[in-house]
Amino acid sequence: MYSMVEGASALRMFEESLSLKKKGFKFDFLFMLGLRDFLNFRSDKQKWFSKIEKYTHSSEVFIFPRFPHNTGFFLKIIFIFFNSLICLLSFIKVGGKKKYTILHAHLDIFGFYSVIIKKFSGIVNFYDCHGFRYEEFVLSKGDKHSKWLYSFEHSLEKYTLKNSDEVIAVSSNMVNYIEELTSVKSSLVPMGINEKNINSNLELSDLVRERFDFTNSKTLVYCGNFSRYQCFEYMKSLFSGLNKFSSNYQFILLVPKKYADDVRYFFSDCPNLPTKVFSVSHENVKHILSACDLGVMLREDSIVNRLASPTKFSEYLAAGIPVISTHFVGDYSQFMIKNQAGLILDLYKFNTYSYFRDVDEKITNLIRHSRQAPEKARLRNLAYKNNSWDECTRNLIFLYDKYSKLGS
């Protein structure tokens, strides 16, 4: 059960289902769409289904409308009440407990709805916790977030954690946080990467390097959206600081098309900074990444970031490039240090001139080493061994086996 067909969270649901299908488990998908998305779906069903058909073959897909979630405090309470009824009736309509053994819900609010359905139907529910919305309020809105809404979201998520049959976490830090918060033990299922994203076509990557004139430059690439938590201000400081010490940098910003103009405008006050903004199909992302030298993934110190499991880290490694990051990225910061998979930076030294001189020197040495074929192969192998979905879903397969045997 989920709310949309795009984004990293939806991709997680689909990839988990593919891994479980390999083990003989069967799935149907229940989407609860906001009214606007539901109307878009009704206007062009074929386009909507085409986005997910590669994941949902041999599965039934059910789509129902719901009221919005991103509202003020009082409307949110009312809408959650009605959405709970809608979800319960929708689940009964598609077959309910007579047809299904497990109700696997993704994200906080759908985890809550799955608990409500469980209370009335007796179905086993899994809550796949990708993050904590009440903490995301603080990170995204700072002092402007609603204290009432924060408290409500906090209570809702604690209730969901305590009343779910199984809780699934994306990082070991999140496993520990959930246990400290609610005394609930959860199962670790990190964000993985599809093996098709592990680039082995190095000849094509070389052609891309030549086509975009990356060959004689130190090329840093950022791949993602244009959100506050991606630390674009720090990214601009990093690029500007490095550019002062070396004239042969290129900074590539690989973003979805809808963000491209905003990103260009953001960097427009640095006309001498050698940035290029690209938007390409998902299938071609790995070839752009492989043509670059270093992936950029900066994060500030916050609970949200310390518990996270960003897919981009695995995509960088799968492309055969090391990562520039900070100490605050879920389990991956320690993974980088342990496996020599990149460079950890201190955001709070970005205002120090001499710091960028040291960073420039480290980047130069890192690139010299990482351009060698054996090192690229080592980084891709790290991604495959540690972050493939088959590896990441071992605990999830164990849980499905456990409850399938109980239900038989």
RAURKA-V298225 format. One record per helix or strand of 2 or more residues. SS is the DSSP state (a for helix, b for strand). FROM is the first residue (numbers start at 1). TO is the last residue. Records with the same first field share a line. If there is no record, write none. Layout:
SS = FROM-TO, FROM-TO
This chain:
a = 8-22, 35-43, 45-50, 53-56, 73-93, 96-99, 108-121, 133-144, 147-163, 172-182, 195-197, 202-211, 228-230, 232-245, 257-266, 282-290, 303-306, 311-318, 332-339, 347-349, 353-370, 373-387, 389-392, 394-407
b = 29-34, 61-66, 102-106, 124-129, 166-169, 187-188, 218-223, 249-254, 275-278, 294-296, 322-325, 342-344
